[in-house]
Amino acid sequence: KNINISAGKKIGDFGICASLFTGKGNRSDREAYDIEGNTFEMAGNSKLNPNNFNLGISYKNFSLKTMLDNYNTTSQDAYTTSLSQPYPDNFHSYYLDAKNIFNVNEKFTITPRYSFIRQKPWNWEGPGNDEIEAYNKLAERNKANLTLGYKLTRKINLIAGGEYFRDFAQDLDGGYFSNGVIAISFYNIAAFTEAVIKHRIVNLTVGARYDKHSNYGEAFNPRIALTKKFDRFHF
């Protein structure tokens, strides 16, 4: 069973849209077998219940998008053997994205952007026992991006900018990560540039991105592309 409701309205430069989705499902109504030959009925023991809320707001060149996604499931299998009862296995996520395009003039634009992700995957906060342990981990990413765009001519566009993100994870059920701590974080700094040159013979795209990660070190990725369209053919 699924229900999906969406609505939107635009008044002058202001716009808003929202959607709500909820459902109830069952992975299967058959018997499940483990490698030892044990069986259990999946009907009523393998729920798939999604819940999603999405909201978007815009005003002129500004936009804000947010989404709440709660996917609730139950499972009675444990990889190799079946459990005595089904246990919750939920995925809770929250997303936020905001950006604004500043038109300095007809050729030059500045676009700051911020995004945030917060997730609790494979989540079960119930009491652990000898059969299965509780699992409650939090993961987050904060990301900021600044992109500069310049239209040099009618056929040449230039882009440059920088990006920073920080990843954070925490064990909320009293356990530890493999390095012996309950919380850990990483960050990454990046710079990028790209030029798009449109020509009647072929279109040329040249760009590069440089990343420096707090744990994995540096990476440099150059890119060059030649594209052309002939009627319905493209390469």
N, C-alpha and C positions, 0 to 999 in steps of 0.2 A: 504494500500500500504506500503510495506516494502522494504528497500534496505540495504543489508549487504555486506560490502567489507572488506576482511581480507588479510594481507600480512605479510610475515616473511622472515628473512634471517639470516643465521649463517655463520660467517667468522672466522675460527679458534676458539679462546676462546670467541669471541664477538658474541652476538646474539641480534636481534631486531625483535619485532613483533608489529603489530598495527591492529586495527579493527575499523570500523566506521559503526554505525547502525542508520538509521533514518526511520521514518515511519509516516503515517497519518492514523488515525482511527476515527471511530464514535461508541460511546457506543451503540446506538440503533437508528432505524429509525421509532420507534412507538411513540404513545402518552404516556405521563407520567401523572399520576393522583396524586394529594395530598389528604390529609384527608378531605379537605373541598370541594372536587369535582372539583377543578380547573384543567385544562389540559394545556399542552404545547407540541409542537412537538420537539422530541429529535433529529431528523435529522438536522444536521448543528449546533445544540446547545449543543452537548455533545461530544466535540472533545477529542481524545486520541492520542497525538502526541509525541512519544518517540524519543529522540536524545541521542546517546551514543558514546563516543570515548574512546578507550582503548589503552594504549601504554605500552609495556614492554621492558626493556633493561637488558641484563645480560652480565657479563664479569667474567669468571672463577667462583668463588664462590659468586660473588656479583650479586644482582638482584634488579631492581627498577621497580615498577609497579605503574601506575597512571591511573585514570579513571575519566572522566567528564560525568555526567549523568543528562540530563535535560529532565524531563518528563512534558510536557505541556498539560493541560486539560482545558475544560470549563464545567461549571455546572449551571443549572438553578433551581435546587431544593435546598431547605433550610431546610432539615430534615423533617419538618412537612408541610410546605406550599411552593408553587412554587413562583419563583421570576418573575419580569416583563421582564427580559432579562438574557442571560447567562453571567457569569462572569468568568474570568481566575482563575484557581486553579492549580498552578504549583509547581513542586518538583525539586529543583536544588541541586545537590550533587557533591562534589569533593572528591576523595579518593587518597591517596598516601601511598605506602608501600615500605620500603627499608630494606634490610638485607644483611649481609655478614657472611660467615662461615669461621672462621680462624681455620685451622688445625695445632695446636701446634705440634702434633706428630700423630702417627698412632692411638693412643687411646684417645687423649684429643682434644676437639673442643670448641671454644668460638663463640657464635652467637649473636651479637648485632642486634637489630631490632627496627625500628621506623615506626610508622604509624600515619596518620593524616586524619581526616574526617571533612568536612565542609558542612553543609546542611542548606537549607532554605525550610522547608516543608510547604505545604498548602499555598504557597506564592501568594499574590496578592498585588502589590505596587501601584495600581490605587487609585484614590480619593474615599474616603468613602462617603456614603450617608445614608439617613434614612432607606434604604432597606438592605444594607449590609456594613459592615466595612472592610477597608483594613486590610490585615494581612501580616506582614513582620517581621519574627523572624529568628534569626541566632543561629545555634547550632554547636559547634566544640568539637572535642576530639583530644588531643595530647597524644600519648602513646609510651613509651620507654620500651624495654624488653631486658634483658640480660640472655642468657641460656648457662649453662656449661654442656657439655656432656663428660662422661668418660666411656670407654669400659674396665671394670675391667678385665674380661675374655671373652672368646668367647661366653659365655652364660649369662653374667651378665653386664647389662648396667645401669649406674647411670646418673641422670639428676638433676640439681639444678639451681636456678636462682631467679631473681627478676623482678618486673614490676612496672611501675608508669604510671598513666594516670591522665589527668586533663580535666574535662568537663567545657565548658563555653557556656553560652547562653545570648543573648542580644535582647531586644525589639527595633527594628529599626523604628517602626512607631509611636513612641511617647507615647506608652502605658507602663504599668507596669505589673510585675509579681504579683502573689498573696501576696507576702511579701512586696510589695510596692517599689521595686527597678526595674531599667531598665536593669540591668545586674547581673548575678549570676554565681558562679563557684564552683566546687567541685574537690577534688582530692582523689586518692586512691593509697595506697602503698601495694604491695603484695610480698610474698616470697613463693617459691614452691620447692618441691623435689619429686623425683620418682625413684624407682628401679624396673627394669624388670629382672626377673630371669627365664631363660628357662631351663626346666627339661623334661626328657623323660616321666615322669608321669603326670606332670601338669605344666603350666607356671604361675608364680606368679608375680603380679604387686602390689607394695605398694607405696603409695604416700600421700602427704598432701599439702594443700595450706592455707596460712594465709593472710587475707586481713584486712587493716585498712582504713576505709573510713572517710573523714573529716566530713560527716554529719550523717552517719548511724552506725558508730562505727566499732567494730571488728567482724570478722568471721573466724572460723577455720573449714576446710573441709578435713577430712581424707578419704582415699580411699584404698580399697583392692579388688583385682580381681583375680580369678582363671579361666584360660582358657585352653581348650584342643580341638584338632581336631582329629577326627577318620575318615579317608577317606573323605566322603562328609558331615559328621556330625560335628557340632561344638557347644560347650556350653561355 
